[in-house]
Structure formats: structure tokens, C-alpha cells
Amino acid sequence: MEKDDLRVLILSAGKIDNELAKIFGEIPSGLIPLNGKPVIFRIIDKLIDEGFRKISITVGYKKEIIEKIIKEQYREQCKLEFIPTEFEKPPGNSIKTAVNFCDEKKLLIVLGDTLIENNLSDMILKGENFVVTSQEFSNTKNWCVVTEKNGKINEIIDKEEIDNNGKYHALVGCYFINDVEMLKSIISDFSEDTRLEISSIIKKIKEKSDFQLEQAKKWHDVGHLENYYSTKQFVLKTRYFNKLQFDNVGENVIKTSTNKEKLIDEIKWYKEIPDDILDLIPKNLESSVEEKPFIKLEYIKHPTLSELWLYSEFPKVFWIDIIMELFKIIQEFKKYNLNVTKQEYHLMYFQKTSNRIDELITKNQLFREIFEQEFIFINNKKLKNWSLMKDEINTRINSMYNEKDNCLIHGDLYFANILYDSENNMFKLIDPRGKWGNTLGGDIKYDIAKIRHSVVGCFDTITNGLYSIKHEEINKIQYNVFKPKNYEIISNELDNNIKKNWNLDEIKMIEGLLFISMLPLHSDNIERQLVFFCVGLERLNEIFGDG
């Protein structure tokens, strides 16, 4: 399909609804996160995958926030245009504003909080005007519905209470107009003061040209609370070696994995956790460590701290309280002292990192050349590379052994594994490491470093693609990472709490080792690997560098 004469318009000017605002704060509706990724990211990703490159996005409510985040993610992938509109007015008004910026012949319009699974390119190939519809809907007052005749729109009924007897099709937020000039002419007839609904535009176009009905294979409107949680379940994704399956009622989730040993360790962690900690984890309903290991857990619908950290709009006091509560969890873990050896410290901190580096440079020529350098210039600052620091790191690890820190740990306590119910101030921890060294216990500093690498190290930001990087010479790298709101304040708050009971340099060192050791685990994205390398090297140089 020729797309040079086609533009996509994403309508994303509105604010989040009141019920969802209780969960995420007052954010633009397009930033509603779905399992780590805003809904508008999922829409743009699908459009790019189908070959669309000219994308305009209407912005209104807190437009600076949504523009900044989208630009950070997609500046290299498509031609983006942001069109300011009045978010208090209906979406038809946004179309009236945006169409004046469209020089293309055809226009595809999609709502910024609705996911549609159909291949839109295939529909457009037919060349006819179309709307995407579904007969799977409830409460006709929430939707503009149409009747069908010979595969085309017959009658349009806008959000009226009618008897849903199966003959109605709901418009689900996708419209294709094959004649933009006609659209401009029609829209110009509406006055600037008109509160313009999309249905009104469709009615006017229909007077001159038919609309085909295209049935949605599957669609998800996440702009309302009642649909948000069901959509979360639908798009839930895990790492490649994990598989999640929901039961028939969607209240429980069954986890399996190709990495059987790791899953068995996780099952043991859930089963052996002390009773006093049980309110911090999902209910363990059923499990097996036999031939096909699995664990059935209560499904927790709340967002992760990662989603809230990146995309919510809460004040700094909210995050200060979060940090304080996380340290209360750390102190709860510390009550359960477990035996951990110095050898396990060496294994988990130094040997694991060294082995991962060896694995990386064996498989990746670029990183082999990078690790051959004694010094690396990152953002124009000269830093020691691994080879010049590793002996000092090893010595420091041997000296930081502390029996008081050896206790029950989660082992992967970063923000994406912490679910949070903001209404009730409740945490649920998921996806534990299971086994740190040779036991279910470990060094609590490891958990603290995981928290710090989410906050200060921007791990969640990086994994969500919110960064830019240039690497034109082997030992010179320039990069920038998006910083969430209140980043500086919360980073300082975290470090101040760390310093009350631990050596901050030791936590920084562990954080740096975490970034370096995870490099081979992210071989699917070389740019992400390079950013991890930069952050890890910077952190280690804060302790072992020359100043």
C-alpha cells in the first residue's frame, strides 16, 4: 500500500477519567499504562509495524508531558507531528483543528486510548471509507452505534439508550476517509463554537459517500476503569521464558516457564516465606515442582511502581512515602536472618558479573572491542573500564560481608516487580528470584540496589525505550535517559534513607554490577545494552574512578 498520500491522526487530547485518576493521578488518557507501556505506545507500535510513518497526534491536557515522552521513544521511527487542541471539547473538534494540517489525500483516524487488533493496512487497500465496529458491547448510552445495510452504515444513533437486540454495531474508534478535501469542506461548515462529535462528521460525510463496516477482531477501550483491568489481562506479557495463563474467571493466574529450575526456586520461595510476610505477596493457591512445574497465584490487578514512576502524575510526597514504605519492607525481611557465606557474596557479585562479561564478549564483537579499551568516554567524561577496576571491586566485595545483612530477600526487588494499590497503600511483590546463592536468603543490600537501579539508575526508563544514544567511536558514547517527574528529589530521598543504615558506596557498586551483569540478557537490543553499559560504568567509577 502506498502510504505517502496518507496520514494517521491519533486523538489523544483528553484527560484520564476520574476513576482511573485515583490510580495514576491526573495524566493524559494516552499515557494510561498497560503492563509497562502506555496505551498510545502500543497504538503507535502497531501503526509502525504496519508501515505507517506519517503520524499526527492531538494533544491538549498536559500536552508537554505526552509530547516529551512520545518524542523520546519515537523520534527516529516515524514523522511525528503534535497538534494542540482543546481537551474540554469533544474529539470532533480535535479533528476539525487537525485536518487543516493534513496535506495528504487520505486520513486514518484512531482514538488514543483504544486498541484494535485488525490489520488496518489491509482495510485501507480496499480504498473505500470505513469505520471499525463491533457487536460486542454493553450499555448503548456509552457508544455511538450504527445499523448496517449491505455492509455499509445505514443509520447512526449517538449514545442513546436503545434495545440492544443484536442489530446494532458500536463504533470502536477507528475511521478511514479516502478524500481529505471533502472532509475539509464538510468540517468547515461547522462553526468554531460547535461541540463537534465524530458521529456528526460521519453523518455529513455519509450524505456524499458511503462508509463500509469493518468488524473488529478484538478491541479494547482502556479509557474507562471497567475495561482497563480486563485489557491489562489481555495484553499481559512476560519474559520469553515465562508463560502466564488466566483461569476462566480471570481471578487467578498460572505461571509456567521453560526455565524449570528458576521456576522451582521461585515456587519454593513462595511456599517457605514466613507467615508474617504473606500479606506482601499474592496468595499461593496451587503449585507443583514435578515434571511440568507451575504455580497458581491470585491475580493482582494493580499497576506496578514502574508504571506509576514513569507515567503517573503524583506529587513528590507520594513518592517520599513510597520510599519510606519500601524500607519498612526491607526491615521486615531483615527480621529473618539466614546463613549466607562469603563465597556466595563472591559468586553473586563478582563471579557472576565476570562470567556474564566473558559470555558477552565471546558472542558480540562490538562489546569485545569495547571491553578491550582501558578507558571509555561517556558523555565526554573519561572513565575507567572494567579491566582497570575489577581487582578493586573484588577486594571491596570481600570486605563488605555483613552477617546482619544476610536474611530473607526478594532478589529482584525493582519497580516492575512491585504492585501498588494507591487507594489502600498496599504492596504486593511478584516474580522473586527464588534463590540468591545457594539458599533462599541473601544479602539485603542486593534488594536495596535493585530499588536504586530503578530510581537513580533509571532501569525501568531504559527498558521502556525512553532514551537516546550515539556511538560513533568505539570508546566514545553519548547518551541521554528520560527522567521522570521528581527524579532528583526522590533519588536524594532514597540515598538519604540508604545512608542511615548502609554504606551508600557499596549499594552503588552493587547497582553498577547489576547493570554490567545484565548485558548479555538484553542481546535483542544493542542500544539498550550500550545504555546499560554506560550507566553501570558510570556508577562503578563513582567509587573506583579517579575523581
C-alpha positions in Angstrom: 0.0 0.0 0.0 1.2 3.5 -0.9 1.3 5.5 2.3 2.9 8.7 1.1 -0.6 10.1 0.4 -2.0 9.0 3.8 -1.7 10.4 7.3 -2.7 8.9 10.6 -4.4 11.1 13.2 -4.3 9.8 16.8 -6.9 11.6 19.0 -5.2 11.9 22.4 -6.0 15.3 23.8 -8.3 14.2 26.6 -7.6 13.7 30.3 -7.9 10.5 32.2 -11.3 9.7 33.7 -12.0 10.2 37.4 -11.8 6.5 38.5 -8.5 5.9 36.7 -7.1 9.2 38.1 -7.4 7.7 41.5 -4.9 5.1 40.4 -2.5 7.1 38.2 -3.1 10.7 39.1 -4.2 13.4 36.6 -2.5 12.2 33.4 -3.4 12.4 29.6 -5.5 9.5 28.6 -2.9 8.3 26.1 -0.4 7.6 28.9 -2.6 5.0 30.7 0.0 2.3 31.2 -0.8 -1.3 30.1 1.8 -3.7 31.7 4.6 -1.3 31.5 3.8 0.5 28.2 1.3 3.4 27.7 -1.6 2.6 25.5 -0.6 5.2 22.9 2.8 3.5 22.6 1.0 0.2 21.8 -1.1 2.1 19.2 2.0 3.7 17.6 4.0 0.5 17.6 1.2 -1.3 15.8 0.9 1.5 13.2 4.7 1.5 12.6 4.6 -2.3 12.3 2.0 -1.9 9.5 4.2 0.6 7.7 2.6 3.9 8.7 5.1 6.7 9.0 3.2 10.0 9.0 1.5 10.3 12.3 -0.1 13.3 13.9 -1.2 13.3 17.5 -3.7 15.8 19.0 -2.5 17.0 22.4 -4.4 19.1 24.9 -4.4 18.1 28.6 -0.8 18.3 30.0 0.5 18.3 26.4 4.1 18.9 27.4 4.2 15.6 29.3 2.9 13.4 26.5 4.9 15.2 23.8 8.2 14.7 25.7 7.6 11.0 26.4 6.5 10.2 22.8 9.3 12.2 21.2 11.8 10.3 23.4 10.5 7.0 22.2 9.7 7.6 18.5 11.9 10.4 17.2 13.8 8.0 14.9 10.9 5.8 13.9 8.3 8.0 12.2 7.4 11.5 11.2 5.6 12.9 14.3 3.5 16.0 14.4 1.8 17.3 17.6 -1.4 19.4 17.1 -2.6 21.3 20.2 -6.4 21.2 20.7 -8.9 22.0 23.4 -9.3 18.9 25.6 -12.5 20.1 27.1 -14.2 19.8 23.7 -15.4 16.6 22.0 -13.0 14.7 19.7 -14.7 16.0 16.6 -13.3 19.4 17.5 -9.8 17.9 17.5 -10.4 16.5 14.0 -11.6 20.0 12.8 -8.4 21.5 14.1 -6.1 18.8 12.9 -7.4 18.3 9.4 -6.1 21.8 8.5 -2.6 20.4 9.0 -3.1 17.4 6.7 -1.7 17.8 3.2 -2.3 14.1 2.3 -5.2 12.8 0.3 -6.4 10.2 2.8 -6.7 10.2 6.6 -6.9 7.3 9.1 -8.3 8.4 12.5 -7.8 6.3 15.7 -8.6 7.0 19.3 -5.6 7.3 21.6 -7.0 5.1 24.3 -8.4 2.2 22.2 -6.6 -0.9 20.9 -7.9 -2.6 17.8 -6.3 -5.8 16.6 -7.3 -5.7 12.9 -4.6 -5.1 10.2 -5.6 -1.6 9.2 -3.3 -1.6 6.1 -5.4 -4.4 4.6 -8.6 -2.5 5.2 -7.2 0.7 3.6 -6.1 -1.3 0.5 -9.8 -1.6 -0.4 -9.8 2.2 -1.0 -13.2 2.8 0.5 -14.3 4.9 3.5 -14.7 2.6 6.5 -15.5 2.6 10.2 -14.4 -0.3 12.5 -17.3 -1.6 14.5 -18.2 -4.4 17.0 -21.4 -6.0 18.2 -19.7 -7.0 21.4 -20.6 -4.1 23.7 -22.9 -3.3 26.6 -24.8 -0.1 27.6 -25.7 1.6 24.3 -25.6 5.0 26.2 -21.8 4.8 26.2 -21.4 4.3 22.5 -22.3 5.7 19.2 -23.9 2.8 17.3 -24.9 2.2 13.7 -27.1 -0.1 11.8 -25.9 -2.0 8.7 -27.3 -2.4 5.2 -25.4 -4.3 2.5 -22.2 -4.0 4.6 -22.5 -0.2 4.9 -23.6 2.3 7.5 -27.4 2.7 7.3 -28.4 4.7 10.4 -26.3 6.4 13.1 -27.5 6.7 16.7 -25.3 8.6 19.1 -25.2 7.4 22.7 -28.9 6.8 23.2 -30.5 4.1 25.3 -31.9 1.6 22.9 -32.8 -2.0 22.9 -29.6 -3.8 22.0 -31.2 -6.6 20.0 -28.2 -7.6 18.0 -28.7 -5.4 15.0 -26.5 -2.5 16.3 -22.8 -2.1 15.7 -20.7 0.1 18.1 -18.2 2.5 16.6 -14.9 1.4 18.3 -12.6 4.3 17.5 -11.2 3.9 14.0 -12.2 5.8 10.9 -10.8 6.0 7.4 -11.6 8.8 5.0 -10.4 8.5 1.4 -11.0 12.1 0.5 -9.4 14.7 2.8 -10.5 17.6 0.7 -14.1 16.6 1.0 -13.6 16.2 4.8 -12.1 19.7 5.0 -15.1 21.1 3.1 -17.6 19.4 5.3 -15.9 20.3 8.5 -15.6 24.0 7.5 -19.4 24.1 7.6 -19.4 23.6 11.4 -18.8 26.8 13.4 -15.9 27.2 15.8 -18.3 27.2 18.7 -19.9 23.9 17.9 -19.2 21.0 20.2 -18.5 18.6 17.5 -18.8 14.8 17.9 -17.2 12.4 15.5 -20.7 10.9 14.7 -21.8 14.4 13.4 -18.8 14.3 11.0 -19.6 10.8 9.8 -23.3 11.7 9.2 -22.2 14.6 7.0 -19.7 12.5 5.0 -22.4 9.8 4.6 -24.6 12.3 2.7 -21.9 12.3 0.0 -20.1 8.9 0.3 -20.8 5.5 1.9 -18.9 4.0 4.8 -18.1 0.3 4.8 -18.4 -1.5 8.1 -15.3 -3.4 9.1 -15.8 -5.8 12.1 -13.2 -5.6 14.9 -11.5 -8.9 15.5 -10.8 -7.7 19.1 -10.9 -4.2 20.6 -10.1 -2.7 24.0 -11.2 0.7 25.2 -8.9 1.4 28.2 -10.3 4.9 28.9 -12.7 3.6 31.5 -12.0 1.7 34.7 -14.4 -1.2 33.9 -12.4 -2.0 30.7 -8.9 -1.2 31.9 -8.4 -4.3 34.1 -9.7 -6.7 31.5 -7.4 -5.2 28.9 -4.4 -5.5 31.3 -5.0 -9.2 31.4 -5.3 -9.4 27.6 -2.0 -7.7 26.8 -0.1 -9.1 29.8 3.4 -10.0 28.7 6.2 -11.7 30.5 9.8 -12.5 29.6 10.3 -15.0 26.8 10.9 -18.0 29.1 7.7 -17.4 31.1 4.1 -18.1 30.2 1.0 -16.8 32.1 -2.4 -18.2 31.8 -5.6 -16.9 33.4 -8.3 -19.1 34.8 -11.9 -18.8 33.4 -12.9 -16.1 35.8 -9.7 -14.1 35.5 -9.1 -14.0 39.2 -6.1 -16.3 39.3 -3.0 -16.7 37.1 -1.0 -19.8 36.3 2.7 -19.4 35.6 4.9 -21.9 33.8 8.4 -21.5 32.4 10.9 -23.1 30.1 13.5 -22.3 32.8 12.2 -25.0 35.1 15.0 -24.7 37.7 14.3 -21.0 38.2 10.6 -21.5 38.5 11.1 -24.3 41.0 13.3 -21.9 43.1 10.5 -19.3 42.9 7.9 -21.8 44.0 10.0 -22.8 47.0 10.3 -19.1 47.9 6.6 -18.6 47.8 6.0 -21.7 49.9 8.7 -21.1 52.5 8.1 -17.4 53.1 7.3 -16.6 56.8 3.7 -16.1 57.7 4.3 -12.5 58.8 5.3 -11.7 55.2 2.4 -13.4 53.4 0.4 -10.1 53.1 3.2 -8.8 50.9 2.7 -11.5 48.2 -0.1 -12.9 46.1 -1.9 -15.9 47.6 -0.2 -19.1 46.5 -3.2 -21.3 45.6 -1.5 -24.3 44.0 1.9 -25.4 42.7 3.9 -28.3 41.5 7.7 -28.9 41.2 7.3 -32.2 39.3 7.9 -32.8 35.5 5.9 -29.7 34.4 6.4 -27.1 37.2 3.7 -24.5 37.7 2.4 -22.1 40.3 -1.1 -20.8 40.5 -1.4 -17.4 42.2 -4.0 -14.8 43.0 -4.0 -12.3 40.1 -3.3 -8.8 41.4 -4.8 -6.2 39.1 -3.0 -3.1 40.5 -0.3 -1.3 38.5 3.4 -1.7 39.1 5.6 1.0 40.7 7.4 1.1 37.4 4.2 2.2 35.6 3.5 4.8 38.3 7.1 6.1 38.3 7.2 6.6 34.6 3.7 7.7 33.7 1.7 8.8 36.7 1.2 12.3 37.9 1.6 12.1 41.7 3.2 14.8 43.9 6.7 14.3 45.5 5.1 13.5 48.9 3.5 10.4 47.3 6.9 9.1 46.3 8.6 10.0 49.5 6.0 7.9 51.3 6.6 5.0 48.8 10.4 5.1 49.6 9.7 5.0 53.3 7.3 2.1 52.9 9.8 0.1 50.8 12.4 0.5 53.6 9.8 -0.9 56.0 9.6 -3.9 53.8 13.4 -4.2 53.8 13.3 -4.1 57.7 10.6 -6.8 57.7 12.9 -9.0 55.6 15.8 -8.4 57.9 13.9 -10.0 60.8 14.5 -13.4 59.2 18.2 -14.0 59.4 19.6 -16.7 57.2 23.0 -18.2 56.7 24.9 -16.8 53.7 28.6 -17.4 53.1 31.4 -15.1 51.9 31.7 -17.4 48.9 28.1 -16.6 47.9 28.9 -12.9 48.0 31.8 -13.5 45.7 29.7 -15.7 43.4 26.7 -13.3 43.1 28.6 -10.1 42.9 32.0 -10.7 41.2 32.0 -14.1 39.6 28.5 -13.7 38.0 29.5 -10.4 36.5 32.8 -11.7 35.2 31.1 -14.7 33.7 28.5 -12.6 32.1 31.2 -10.3 30.6 33.0 -13.3 29.2 29.8 -14.6 27.7 29.1 -11.2 26.1 32.5 -10.7 24.6 32.5 -14.2 23.2 29.3 -13.7 21.3 29.5 -10.0 20.5 32.4 -8.4 18.6 31.3 -4.8 19.4 31.4 -5.4 23.1 34.6 -7.4 22.8 36.2 -4.3 21.3 34.6 -2.0 23.9 35.9 -4.2 26.8 39.4 -4.2 25.3 39.6 -0.4 25.9 41.2 0.8 29.2 39.2 4.0 29.2 35.7 4.9 27.9 34.5 8.4 27.2 30.8 8.6 28.2 29.1 12.0 27.7 32.7 13.4 27.2 33.9 12.2 30.6 36.8 9.8 30.8 36.0 6.7 32.8 37.9 3.6 33.8 36.8 0.5 32.0 36.1 -2.9 33.8 39.7 -4.2 33.4 41.1 -1.3 35.5 38.5 -1.7 38.3 37.8 -5.4 38.6 40.5 -6.1 41.2 39.4 -3.2 43.4 35.8 -4.4 43.1 36.7 -7.9 44.1 38.6 -6.6 47.2 35.6 -4.4 48.1 33.2 -7.3 47.8 35.3 -9.4 50.1 35.3 -6.7 52.8 31.6 -5.8 52.7 30.4 -9.2 54.1 28.0 -8.5 57.0 26.1 -11.2 58.8 23.4 -8.7 59.9 22.5 -8.2 56.2 22.1 -11.9 55.5 18.4 -12.6 55.6 15.3 -13.3 53.6 15.4 -11.3 50.3 13.2 -11.0 47.3 16.1 -11.0 44.9 14.6 -8.9 42.1 13.1 -6.0 44.0 12.9 -3.5 41.2 9.8 -1.4 40.5 8.3 -3.6 37.8 8.0 -6.4 40.4 6.2 -4.3 43.0 2.5 -3.9 42.6 0.9 -1.0 44.4 -2.7 -0.2 45.4 -2.6 3.6 45.9 -6.1 3.7 47.4 -5.3 1.3 50.2 -1.5 1.8 50.4 -0.8 -1.9 49.9 2.2 -3.5 48.2 2.4 -6.9 46.5 5.7 -8.4 45.5 5.9 -10.7 42.4 8.5 -12.7 40.5 11.0 -13.3 43.3 14.5 -14.5 42.3 13.9 -17.6 44.5 17.5 -18.4 45.2 20.3 -15.9 45.6 23.4 -18.0 46.0 22.8 -21.5 47.4 19.9 -20.6 49.7 16.6 -18.7 49.7 18.4 -16.0 51.8 20.9 -13.4 50.5 22.4 -10.1 51.1 19.7 -7.5 51.7 21.9 -4.9 50.1 21.1 -6.7 46.8 17.4 -5.8 47.2 18.3 -2.2 48.1 20.5 -1.9 45.0 17.6 -3.2 42.9 15.4 -0.4 44.2 18.1 2.1 43.5 18.7 0.9 40.0 15.0 1.5 39.3 15.1 5.0 40.7 18.6 6.6 40.3 19.7 4.2 37.5 16.5 4.6 35.5 16.4 0.9 34.7 12.6 1.0 34.0 13.0 4.1 31.9 15.7 2.3 29.8 13.7 -0.9 29.4 10.8 1.1 28.1 13.0 2.7 25.4 12.9 6.2 26.8 16.5 7.1 25.9 18.7 8.3 23.1 22.3 7.2 22.3 25.1 7.9 19.8 28.1 5.6 19.4 30.3 6.7 16.6 33.7 5.7 18.0 34.5 2.5 19.9 35.5 4.3 23.1 33.1 7.2 22.9 29.4 7.1 23.8 26.9 9.9 24.2 23.5 9.0 25.8 20.6 10.6 27.5 17.8 9.0 29.6 14.4 10.4 30.2 14.0 11.4 33.9 10.6 11.0 35.5 8.9 13.9 37.4 10.6 14.4 40.8 13.6 12.3 39.8 16.2 14.4 41.7 14.1 14.8 44.8 13.2 11.1 45.1 16.8 10.0 44.2 18.1 12.1 47.1 15.4 10.8 49.4 16.3 7.2 48.6 20.0 7.8 49.1 19.4 9.6 52.4 17.5 6.5 53.6 20.2 4.2 52.5 22.9 6.1 54.3 21.0 5.7 57.6 21.9 2.0 57.8 24.2 1.1 54.9 27.3 2.2 53.1 26.0 4.1 50.0 29.1 3.3 48.0 28.5 -0.4 48.5 25.0 -0.1 47.2 26.2 2.0 44.2 28.8 -0.7 43.5 26.2 -3.4 43.5 23.9 -1.3 41.3 26.8 -0.8 38.8 27.4 -4.6 38.8 23.7 -5.3 38.2 23.8 -3.1 35.0 27.0 -4.7 33.7 25.9 -8.3 34.5 22.6 -8.0 32.7 24.2 -7.0 29.4 24.0 -10.5 27.7 20.4 -10.8 28.9 19.4 -8.0 26.6 21.1 -9.1 23.4 17.9 -8.4 21.5 18.6 -4.6 21.6 22.2 -3.4 21.2 21.3 0.3 22.0 19.7 -0.8 25.3 22.8 -2.8 26.1 25.0 0.2 25.4 22.9 2.4 27.7 23.1 -0.3 30.5 26.9 -0.4 30.0 27.1 3.4 30.3 25.1 3.6 33.5 26.9 0.6 35.0 30.3 2.0 34.2 29.4 5.5 35.5 28.2 4.0 38.8 31.4 1.9 39.3 33.5 5.0 38.5 31.7 6.9 41.2 33.5 4.6 43.7 36.6 3.3 41.8 37.3 6.1 39.3 39.9 8.8 39.6 37.7 11.5 40.8 
